[in-house]
Amino acid sequence: MKNVLVVLALVLTLPAIQTIAQTGEKGKKTPQPLEVLPITDIPGTASAITSFLKPKLAISDAQSPKVIGQISEFLKTKSAFIEQAKSNPTEYIARFNSAQARFQSELRAVLTPAQYSKFLDLKPKSSDSGNLLSHLFF
């Protein structure tokens, strides 16, 4: 009878022990490295993103230089901390969210509300090397 109780206790506590071992501390998960697209050519990437967005959002010739400037500035800021996506994901997320909020606020000031809404609708579901907009959202 004692053996049955010992086995039962082990079976019931094993999942909790495994969870604690995986997280390091009870309730705190160790952040996994993030998959973020590298930025190798900021001017080229900013130009390609703007060229992609221009017909989709009906960006005017007057808006275009402002949009490309804001995208370039965001990519430059992001490239300064992009390595943290692998080494310190928590810090990357905090810095990215701050930079993205600033970028989107500046972009919202240049685009019409309808254009900005369409821009947000173009957000990819995940980071995808085939989608240049991943640079702006992940």
ZABA-70616 format. One line per field, with one value per atom (N, C-alpha, C, O): residue number from 1; residue in three letters; atom name; y, z, x. Coordinates in steps of 0.001 Angstrom, whole numbers. Each point is the difference from the previous one (the first is absolute). Layout:
<nodes>
nr: [NUM:...]
rest: [ALA:...]
atom: [CA:...]
v: [Y:...]
w: [Z:...]
u: [X:...]
</nodes>
This chain:
<nodes>
nr: [1:1:1:1:2:2:2:2:3:3:3:3:4:4:4:4:5:5:5:5:6:6:6:6:7:7:7:7:8:8:8:8:9:9:9:9:10:10:10:10:11:11:11:11:12:12:12:12:13:13:13:13:14:14:14:14:15:15:15:15:16:16:16:16:17:17:17:17:18:18:18:18:19:19:19:19:20:20:20:20:21:21:21:21:22:22:22:22:23:23:23:23:24:24:24:24:25:25:25:25:26:26:26:26:27:27:27:27:28:28:28:28:29:29:29:29:30:30:30:30:31:31:31:31:32:32:32:32:33:33:33:33:34:34:34:34:35:35:35:35:36:36:36:36:37:37:37:37:38:38:38:38:39:39:39:39:40:40:40:40:41:41:41:41:42:42:42:42:43:43:43:43:44:44:44:44:45:45:45:45:46:46:46:46:47:47:47:47:48:48:48:48:49:49:49:49:50:50:50:50:51:51:51:51:52:52:52:52:53:53:53:53:54:54:54:54:55:55:55:55:56:56:56:56:57:57:57:57:58:58:58:58:59:59:59:59:60:60:60:60:61:61:61:61:62:62:62:62:63:63:63:63:64:64:64:64:65:65:65:65:66:66:66:66:67:67:67:67:68:68:68:68:69:69:69:69:70:70:70:70:71:71:71:71:72:72:72:72:73:73:73:73:74:74:74:74:75:75:75:75:76:76:76:76:77:77:77:77:78:78:78:78:79:79:79:79:80:80:80:80:81:81:81:81:82:82:82:82:83:83:83:83:84:84:84:84:85:85:85:85:86:86:86:86:87:87:87:87:88:88:88:88:89:89:89:89:90:90:90:90:91:91:91:91:92:92:92:92:93:93:93:93:94:94:94:94:95:95:95:95:96:96:96:96:97:97:97:97:98:98:98:98:99:99:99:99:100:100:100:100:101:101:101:101:102:102:102:102:103:103:103:103:104:104:104:104:105:105:105:105:106:106:106:106:107:107:107:107:108:108:108:108:109:109:109:109:110:110:110:110:111:111:111:111:112:112:112:112:113:113:113:113:114:114:114:114:115:115:115:115:116:116:116:116:117:117:117:117:118:118:118:118:119:119:119:119:120:120:120:120:121:121:121:121:122:122:122:122:123:123:123:123:124:124:124:124:125:125:125:125:126:126:126:126:127:127:127:127:128:128:128:128:129:129:129:129:130:130:130:130:131:131:131:131:132:132:132:132:133:133:133:133:134:134:134:134:135:135:135:135:136:136:136:136:137:137:137:137:138:138:138:138]
rest: [MET:MET:MET:MET:LYS:LYS:LYS:LYS:ASN:ASN:ASN:ASN:VAL:VAL:VAL:VAL:LEU:LEU:LEU:LEU:VAL:VAL:VAL:VAL:VAL:VAL:VAL:VAL:LEU:LEU:LEU:LEU:ALA:ALA:ALA:ALA:LEU:LEU:LEU:LEU:VAL:VAL:VAL:VAL:LEU:LEU:LEU:LEU:THR:THR:THR:THR:LEU:LEU:LEU:LEU:PRO:PRO:PRO:PRO:ALA:ALA:ALA:ALA:ILE:ILE:ILE:ILE:GLN:GLN:GLN:GLN:THR:THR:THR:THR:ILE:ILE:ILE:ILE:ALA:ALA:ALA:ALA:GLN:GLN:GLN:GLN:THR:THR:THR:THR:GLY:GLY:GLY:GLY:GLU:GLU:GLU:GLU:LYS:LYS:LYS:LYS:GLY:GLY:GLY:GLY:LYS:LYS:LYS:LYS:LYS:LYS:LYS:LYS:THR:THR:THR:THR:PRO:PRO:PRO:PRO:GLN:GLN:GLN:GLN:PRO:PRO:PRO:PRO:LEU:LEU:LEU:LEU:GLU:GLU:GLU:GLU:VAL:VAL:VAL:VAL:LEU:LEU:LEU:LEU:PRO:PRO:PRO:PRO:ILE:ILE:ILE:ILE:THR:THR:THR:THR:ASP:ASP:ASP:ASP:ILE:ILE:ILE:ILE:PRO:PRO:PRO:PRO:GLY:GLY:GLY:GLY:THR:THR:THR:THR:ALA:ALA:ALA:ALA:SER:SER:SER:SER:ALA:ALA:ALA:ALA:ILE:ILE:ILE:ILE:THR:THR:THR:THR:SER:SER:SER:SER:PHE:PHE:PHE:PHE:LEU:LEU:LEU:LEU:LYS:LYS:LYS:LYS:PRO:PRO:PRO:PRO:LYS:LYS:LYS:LYS:LEU:LEU:LEU:LEU:ALA:ALA:ALA:ALA:ILE:ILE:ILE:ILE:SER:SER:SER:SER:ASP:ASP:ASP:ASP:ALA:ALA:ALA:ALA:GLN:GLN:GLN:GLN:SER:SER:SER:SER:PRO:PRO:PRO:PRO:LYS:LYS:LYS:LYS:VAL:VAL:VAL:VAL:ILE:ILE:ILE:ILE:GLY:GLY:GLY:GLY:GLN:GLN:GLN:GLN:ILE:ILE:ILE:ILE:SER:SER:SER:SER:GLU:GLU:GLU:GLU:PHE:PHE:PHE:PHE:LEU:LEU:LEU:LEU:LYS:LYS:LYS:LYS:THR:THR:THR:THR:LYS:LYS:LYS:LYS:SER:SER:SER:SER:ALA:ALA:ALA:ALA:PHE:PHE:PHE:PHE:ILE:ILE:ILE:ILE:GLU:GLU:GLU:GLU:GLN:GLN:GLN:GLN:ALA:ALA:ALA:ALA:LYS:LYS:LYS:LYS:SER:SER:SER:SER:ASN:ASN:ASN:ASN:PRO:PRO:PRO:PRO:THR:THR:THR:THR:GLU:GLU:GLU:GLU:TYR:TYR:TYR:TYR:ILE:ILE:ILE:ILE:ALA:ALA:ALA:ALA:ARG:ARG:ARG:ARG:PHE:PHE:PHE:PHE:ASN:ASN:ASN:ASN:SER:SER:SER:SER:ALA:ALA:ALA:ALA:GLN:GLN:GLN:GLN:ALA:ALA:ALA:ALA:ARG:ARG:ARG:ARG:PHE:PHE:PHE:PHE:GLN:GLN:GLN:GLN:SER:SER:SER:SER:GLU:GLU:GLU:GLU:LEU:LEU:LEU:LEU:ARG:ARG:ARG:ARG:ALA:ALA:ALA:ALA:VAL:VAL:VAL:VAL:LEU:LEU:LEU:LEU:THR:THR:THR:THR:PRO:PRO:PRO:PRO:ALA:ALA:ALA:ALA:GLN:GLN:GLN:GLN:TYR:TYR:TYR:TYR:SER:SER:SER:SER:LYS:LYS:LYS:LYS:PHE:PHE:PHE:PHE:LEU:LEU:LEU:LEU:ASP:ASP:ASP:ASP:LEU:LEU:LEU:LEU:LYS:LYS:LYS:LYS:PRO:PRO:PRO:PRO:LYS:LYS:LYS:LYS:SER:SER:SER:SER:SER:SER:SER:SER:ASP:ASP:ASP:ASP:SER:SER:SER:SER:GLY:GLY:GLY:GLY:ASN:ASN:ASN:ASN:LEU:LEU:LEU:LEU:LEU:LEU:LEU:LEU:SER:SER:SER:SER:HIS:HIS:HIS:HIS:LEU:LEU:LEU:LEU:PHE:PHE:PHE:PHE:PHE:PHE:PHE:PHE]
atom: [N:CA:C:O:N:CA:C:O:N:CA:C:O:N:CA:C:O:N:CA:C:O:N:CA:C:O:N:CA:C:O:N:CA:C:O:N:CA:C:O:N:CA:C:O:N:CA:C:O:N:CA:C:O:N:CA:C:O:N:CA:C:O:N:CA:C:O:N:CA:C:O:N:CA:C:O:N:CA:C:O:N:CA:C:O:N:CA:C:O:N:CA:C:O:N:CA:C:O:N:CA:C:O:N:CA:C:O:N:CA:C:O:N:CA:C:O:N:CA:C:O:N:CA:C:O:N:CA:C:O:N:CA:C:O:N:CA:C:O:N:CA:C:O:N:CA:C:O:N:CA:C:O:N:CA:C:O:N:CA:C:O:N:CA:C:O:N:CA:C:O:N:CA:C:O:N:CA:C:O:N:CA:C:O:N:CA:C:O:N:CA:C:O:N:CA:C:O:N:CA:C:O:N:CA:C:O:N:CA:C:O:N:CA:C:O:N:CA:C:O:N:CA:C:O:N:CA:C:O:N:CA:C:O:N:CA:C:O:N:CA:C:O:N:CA:C:O:N:CA:C:O:N:CA:C:O:N:CA:C:O:N:CA:C:O:N:CA:C:O:N:CA:C:O:N:CA:C:O:N:CA:C:O:N:CA:C:O:N:CA:C:O:N:CA:C:O:N:CA:C:O:N:CA:C:O:N:CA:C:O:N:CA:C:O:N:CA:C:O:N:CA:C:O:N:CA:C:O:N:CA:C:O:N:CA:C:O:N:CA:C:O:N:CA:C:O:N:CA:C:O:N:CA:C:O:N:CA:C:O:N:CA:C:O:N:CA:C:O:N:CA:C:O:N:CA:C:O:N:CA:C:O:N:CA:C:O:N:CA:C:O:N:CA:C:O:N:CA:C:O:N:CA:C:O:N:CA:C:O:N:CA:C:O:N:CA:C:O:N:CA:C:O:N:CA:C:O:N:CA:C:O:N:CA:C:O:N:CA:C:O:N:CA:C:O:N:CA:C:O:N:CA:C:O:N:CA:C:O:N:CA:C:O:N:CA:C:O:N:CA:C:O:N:CA:C:O:N:CA:C:O:N:CA:C:O:N:CA:C:O:N:CA:C:O:N:CA:C:O:N:CA:C:O:N:CA:C:O:N:CA:C:O:N:CA:C:O:N:CA:C:O:N:CA:C:O:N:CA:C:O:N:CA:C:O:N:CA:C:O:N:CA:C:O:N:CA:C:O:N:CA:C:O:N:CA:C:O:N:CA:C:O:N:CA:C:O:N:CA:C:O:N:CA:C:O:N:CA:C:O:N:CA:C:O:N:CA:C:O:N:CA:C:O:N:CA:C:O:N:CA:C:O:N:CA:C:O:N:CA:C:O:N:CA:C:O:N:CA:C:O]
v: [-1193:1193:1259:977:-1021:1152:250:1147:-2234:142:678:826:-1170:598:1498:801:-428:1410:776:1139:-1746:655:211:1083:-2098:102:1058:811:-822:982:1420:912:-722:1326:445:1170:-2084:333:380:964:-1720:275:1369:719:-359:1281:1191:1098:-1300:1119:118:1044:-2054:36:1157:678:-422:1141:1335:846:-653:1240:113:1084:-2186:5:313:762:-1339:270:1463:609:-46:1398:913:927:-1168:815:-140:985:-2185:-207:741:515:-452:678:1511:695:-184:1443:587:1212:-2023:498:406:-332:1029:399:-256:37:-290:-264:1209:1088:-1282:1041:927:769:-814:880:-832:-871:1142:-724:749:1230:-1989:586:398:-840:2116:425:-728:-178:-231:-671:1057:1058:-1327:945:248:-909:2127:375:-106:232:-582:-27:1356:311:480:1344:94:-438:1008:143:965:1071:-1431:924:1183:-110:1214:1189:244:451:-750:130:1289:500:41:1197:907:-128:1034:852:848:-10:745:814:-861:359:-1481:-878:-617:-96:-323:-600:1046:-279:1478:1074:351:218:-166:303:-1100:282:-1536:-1122:-32:-269:539:17:1128:-191:1357:1146:-289:322:-930:-367:-996:55:-957:-966:698:-296:1227:662:1055:221:420:1130:-325:736:-1788:-274:-565:253:-1006:-615:1043:-147:1203:1037:1281:970:-969:1201:1181:1085:-1327:1036:1007:-371:1637:1057:290:-432:1166:393:897:-13:782:871:-816:351:-1420:-840:-926:-330:-74:-1023:281:-889:2088:239:-62:-424:849:-53:-1445:-372:-434:-1405:-736:-721:896:-683:468:-790:2071:519:-633:-345:196:-598:-1487:-510:-173:-1416:-154:-871:1694:-52:233:-719:1716:314:-1158:-340:-255:-1141:-1165:-609:291:-1117:264:-921:2175:363:-221:-551:983:-190:-1485:-451:-300:-1434:-730:-916:1305:-694:161:-815:1863:230:-1032:-216:-418:-974:-1356:-843:620:-1224:-1277:-1046:1121:-1179:-496:-1170:2040:-409:-953:-624:503:-939:-1421:-795:485:-1328:-38:-958:1986:-23:450:-473:1377:523:363:1178:-2193:257:986:780:-811:904:1452:853:-574:1353:397:1139:-2074:283:415:1006:-1770:288:1382:757:-424:1306:1132:978:-1117:1043:67:1088:-2257:-23:669:816:-1161:579:1526:708:-211:1446:645:1011:-1601:540:-90:923:-2030:-174:993:545:-315:968:1395:717:-336:1304:59:983:-2043:-62:104:778:-1552:1:1336:435:205:1327:1005:808:-861:900:-320:901:-2183:-410:431:429:-545:400:1491:417:373:1445:324:1049:-1943:229:-584:605:-1774:-686:481:513:-682:270:-1142:-1059:1255:-1096:-1276:-1110:1273:-1176:-703:-1229:2002:-596:-731:-1106:1720:-615:-1289:-987:993:-1206:-1125:-1150:1477:-994:-508:-1189:2086:-399:-1054:-1022:1259:-965:-1327:-1061:1126:-1229:-847:-1198:1802:-724:-746:-699:842:-640:-1508:-653:96:-1459:-702:573:-1822:-770:-381:-158:11:-333:529:434:-476:442:-928:-1218:1799:-786:660:1164:-1913:564:404:789:-1309:349:1252:440:138:1168:1124:-54:1062:1124:709:562:-583:677:-632:607:-1817:-634:877:-13:773:886:1048:464:-83:1061:-506:775:-2070:-531:-1026:-344:-155:-1035:302:-762]
w: [0:0:0:-686:1473:46:-1362:-415:-284:-1314:-982:-812:890:-879:276:-930:2205:360:-455:-454:574:-436:-1507:-478:-272:-1460:-392:-892:1547:-285:280:-784:1887:331:-1051:-381:-88:-1029:-1310:-656:285:-1253:59:-999:2150:129:70:-430:964:143:-1142:-136:-678:-1088:-977:-351:-104:-912:622:-689:1963:663:80:-187:462:76:-1372:-100:-956:-1350:-376:-618:981:-312:707:-616:1874:747:-598:-94:-311:-605:-1330:-321:-448:-1290:154:-803:1800:151:874:-20:770:866:1355:1020:-981:1237:-168:-1109:2206:-64:-583:575:-1727:-610:-960:-713:672:-906:-1105:255:-1479:-1133:-542:-54:-339:-619:-1420:-772:404:-1358:-1045:161:-1214:-1108:-976:-141:-530:-1023:-1048:-363:-102:-976:-1413:-230:-695:-1411:-607:-247:15:-544:-1267:-32:-1004:-1260:153:586:-1101:56:-943:-1005:1338:-852:-516:743:-2011:-558:-789:-114:-428:-839:356:-571:1509:482:-1122:-154:-637:-1068:-1020:-424:37:-970:545:-706:1971:626:158:-275:716:160:-1343:-85:-950:-1341:-496:-572:793:-440:756:-595:1892:790:-484:-160:-74:-480:-1372:-260:-616:-1332:106:-787:1746:220:532:-429:1369:643:-883:106:-967:-782:-748:164:-969:-683:933:-198:1197:903:850:309:65:858:-758:583:-1872:-830:602:200:80:558:-1107:-1097:1406:-992:-138:818:-1862:-206:1140:346:228:1120:1276:797:-607:1192:-92:1016:-2208:-221:682:675:-822:661:1527:670:-131:1454:474:1027:-1783:364:-63:933:-2019:-128:1093:510:-157:1073:1347:765:-481:1268:51:1035:-2153:-49:175:746:-1414:123:1444:525:106:1382:938:903:-1121:823:-190:978:-2220:-268:596:491:-534:585:1517:575:56:1443:339:928:-1678:249:-191:760:-1755:-259:1152:156:653:1132:1117:805:-754:1071:-508:801:-2093:-587:517:85:256:504:1316:347:384:1268:-182:964:-2179:-249:381:451:-632:344:1396:743:-384:1267:1198:1114:-1323:1090:-542:-173:-97:-627:770:-609:1924:796:-267:-183:161:-280:-1442:-257:-680:-1398:-110:-635:1244:-87:571:-590:1725:618:-921:-216:-314:-871:-1323:-518:-31:-1253:174:-828:1905:220:117:-507:1170:128:-1360:-355:-395:-1326:-948:-774:835:-888:341:-899:2170:400:-515:-489:599:-504:-1526:-538:-147:-1462:-434:-896:1521:-407:295:-749:1818:303:-1073:-443:27:-1044:-1346:-769:496:-1259:-41:-1040:2163:99:-313:-534:869:-268:-1485:-451:-312:-1438:-828:-977:1374:-758:421:1105:-1992:362:906:26:707:836:-816:466:-1661:-837:-429:1:-366:-397:1184:-154:1319:1179:373:376:-475:277:-966:413:-1693:-992:312:-154:591:377:1100:-95:1133:1099:-469:510:-1478:-537:-771:-189:-254:-742:910:-487:1800:945:-223:9:-210:-156:1316:1080:-1193:1201:808:1218:-1893:669:-841:-1137:1711:-726:-1184:160:-1345:-1221:-930:-373:6:-859:-1371:-698:305:-1277:60:-1025:2205:158:635:1183:-1976:483:1204:820:-706:1112:1339:1045:-1058:1253:731:1230:-1955:628:871:975:-1311:723:1174:870:-856:1023:941:1017:-1336:841:254:689]
u: [823:-823:868:-300:1386:898:629:162:196:609:-955:418:-1666:-1003:-119:-99:108:-92:1238:-113:1281:1230:-24:338:-733:-76:-1030:248:-1383:-1046:495:-260:964:544:1010:17:820:980:-675:395:-1403:-712:-671:-31:-499:-688:961:-352:1557:930:995:639:-485:977:-226:966:-2199:-197:426:569:-835:397:1517:552:119:1458:587:961:-1528:496:-205:874:-2008:-282:995:527:-266:955:1388:732:-359:1315:118:1071:-2141:35:16:624:-1284:-102:1093:216:462:1061:-530:604:-1698:-645:-1489:-534:-110:-1428:-732:36:-705:-813:736:-646:1948:751:619:832:-1241:563:1211:20:969:1178:-360:-462:665:-359:834:1207:-1858:672:515:-615:1728:480:-1092:-746:670:-1017:567:1187:-2051:379:-345:-1165:2196:-170:834:1150:-1732:726:1167:-159:1320:1135:-215:-703:1306:-78:1414:872:-653:1344:183:1120:-2194:76:-1181:-1083:1298:-1092:-601:-1221:2011:-621:-754:-1099:1683:-657:-1273:-1004:1047:-1186:-1098:-1167:1533:-995:-635:-1208:2021:-506:-934:-1054:1445:-839:-1331:-1043:1074:-1240:-901:-1206:1782:-793:-591:-1159:1952:-514:-1148:-945:1019:-1073:-1257:-1115:1313:-1133:-676:-1206:1979:-513:-1293:-973:907:-1266:-1079:-1189:1599:-987:-721:-1182:1910:-580:-316:-484:757:-176:772:-547:1827:856:316:418:-625:224:1498:812:-472:1399:485:1182:-2088:369:254:870:-1614:152:1222:611:-270:1017:1349:519:69:1291:-90:942:-2082:-185:-112:568:-1301:-176:1339:355:383:1288:972:794:-863:852:-325:900:-2185:-410:349:428:-614:358:1511:447:333:1466:434:851:-1438:355:-366:765:-1927:-413:961:433:-95:919:1379:652:-208:1291:-33:939:-2020:-162:-44:671:-1455:-142:1324:316:453:1265:988:909:-1083:894:-190:906:-2074:-233:-489:-407:437:-553:679:-643:1917:717:-585:162:-834:-598:-1174:-442:-65:-1098:417:-824:2099:503:614:-214:973:720:-832:225:-1182:-820:-1383:-310:-523:-1311:-883:-731:793:-833:385:-870:2161:476:-329:-391:548:-341:-1462:-318:-556:-1437:-305:-771:1366:-244:483:-716:1913:548:-756:-252:-114:-742:-1365:-403:-306:-1327:74:-870:1902:169:286:-607:1530:342:-1193:-252:-477:-1146:-1117:-640:411:-1034:339:-873:2138:445:-167:-510:944:-118:-1462:-328:-541:-1400:-670:-875:1274:-541:408:-816:2081:481:-646:-336:168:-631:-1464:-500:-171:-1407:-167:-1027:2037:-66:138:-460:1092:212:-1147:-442:-28:-1051:-1378:-181:-785:-1390:-469:628:-1706:-505:-302:260:-799:-296:1285:67:948:1280:635:518:-559:610:-731:633:-1930:-780:366:150:-7:422:1405:279:605:1355:-45:681:-1473:-109:-592:360:-1267:-598:1018:-212:1303:1034:976:889:-1049:918:35:-1043:2240:99:-327:147:-591:-344:1237:-73:1197:1259:1156:-187:1373:1183:221:79:21:83:1017:-150:1176:1039:-537:636:-1782:-601:-859:-521:365:-849:818:333:-17:812:-613:725:-2047:-644:334:-235:778:424:1005:40:771:973:-672:592:-1821:-684:-840:-398:135:-913:627:-602:1809:614:1453:678]
</nodes>
